[in-house]
Amino acid sequence: MRLTVNGRDHEIAPAPGERLLTLLNDRLHLPGTKFGCGHGECGACTVLLNNRLAYSCIVLAEACDSATVTTIEGLASAGKLAPLQRAFIAHDAAQCGYCTPGQLVAATHLLARNAAPDEAEIREAMSGNLCRCGTYPKIVTAIAAASRGDFKNMSSETDE
């Protein structure tokens, strides 16, 4: 099958029953998308699949023929973090960081659909992503700051 991941084309033969998450992590060596619950309930594995949110732990890889996938690794551009990524750092929205990739992908999807969401809209859009550390208030603050273009003290450089 053919698949475009983070702007790069791949031709790959998924194993029968292989999940998109496994293909991304193990076969395409993109470790940012995380395994959480394995049931599509926690959001740690959230990716954009044809510009729609998808829990990659429950999507069969073979169902993604000719699809476009964006993972956390696809949000940065030319070695620079996306504004939303910078906002998460500036507002300390990641405590342990495990849920952060899924949170960022879901927030990216939200801001692509609604450039100026209010707090209730942010909370609703992020309700499919769980955080065990409880950084929800900081996540909401970071998304709101990114939507306003409030980038004070937000470096555009990555540590890469």
Secondary structure by P-SEA (a helix, b strand, c coil): cbbbcccbbbbbbbcccccaaaaaccccccccccccccccccccbbbbccccccccccccccccccbbbbccccccccccccaaaaaaaaacccccccaaaaaaaaaaaaaaacccccaaaaaaaaccccccccaaaaaaaaaaaaaacccccccccccc
